[in-house]
């Protein structure tokens, strides 16, 4: 994927603004932003340079430099960091706080889930919880109030699901047979639910069974049973914007999902 030099040419000039766009979708409590890769990527690219440094902390720059120069992994890593920083900054702006990208530190938990640190947000209750997902064309990031659970996942609607279908539970197979949900709907819901708990699905499709599927005007409400917390059921709103399937899991602070 050749996109990075276009991003670097654009980013320093616009420092303090946003690479991503606001995406008003899903639960009102969840802020979502997206980066459409084709809108910032030309047909060709020059050698990557570190001129984006003002957007990253020193530690983040070290990680970026450690990745193979010009690799897809390096591109994806940077876009993911920018999307996460943007969604935290946008969340802060709604609370009257102006942040530069480098004010927001993005870290990974023990299971690889991202979390944000920002000293400037201590006065508004701390940094929001965050989640990230991407496919080959779009990067999406979500943020919600501290203490809540949030997870987001996006897939192209034409993704092949034959392998996943073989791992469905009998109940899930019935949902698909009754056309209450597609295999991809269920997979996206499980991915979003596991991200909300900071663990990730990791191929353990059957260990996170879907308990129910409810049709809504805007999409589906899919309830996913947690494999890591007995009795916990996580609600996921599954939507179908354009040619994608989007799942957003949100649980308010200090509430039980089930």
Beta strands, then each sheet from edge to edge (+ up, - down):
strand 1: 21-22
strand 2: 31-36
strand 3: 105-108
strand 4: 114-117
strand 5: 129-134
strand 6: 138-144
strand 7: 149-156
strand 8: 210-215
strand 9: 220-225
strand 10: 233-239
strand 11: 244-251
sheet 1: 1+ 2- 6+ 5-
sheet 2: 3+ 4-
sheet 3: 7+ 11- 10+ 9- 8+
end
